[in-house]
Amino acid sequence: MLSEVKGLSRHFTEASLRDHLLRRSVRQDDGCLIISGYGTRRGVHQKVAGRAWAHIAAYVVFVGGYRPDLEVDHLCPAKDCIEPTHLRQVSRAENCRTRTQGPTCRNGHDREIDESTGRYRRTCRACNRDSQRRWRQRQAAEVSQARSAYLSN
């Protein structure tokens, strides 16, 4: 069963992996079991026990019945949660269908609803405009640098 998890160190047994995960995790007030993996960022998927994703390793050890062709999905919003009751295995299509997108982008701008899908647009117009402006500035700098190098020869 553990051999089916991608990136998991082969030195772990189910008991040692269970102990390892529990030692690195902290119970929150909302019931989530938050793990601290190799990264320092909070709120993102964590890697532990080699290069395996912590939520997948936790599903294998605590729940069992892992199928590699399905994805392990969180029922709670915390991506670094390994609480067994907050994890389930679903197909890729189901995982994408249940994914929600907030009404604001990560920079705080309001997102518009796409008329063709009825969902929020992936990028807001303000962030898209800023991104295009930065790209045009980079392109103009490269062109001016190439021209100056050409003229100096």
PyMOL commands that set and color helices and strands:
alter all, ss='L'
color gray80, all
select helices_A, chain A and resi 2-4+14-23+54-63+84-86+92-98+125-152
alter helices_A, ss='H'
color red, helices_A
select strands_A, chain A and resi 25-27+33-35+47-48+52-53+71-74+87-90
alter strands_A, ss='S'
color yellow, strands_A
deselect
rebuild
show_as cartoon
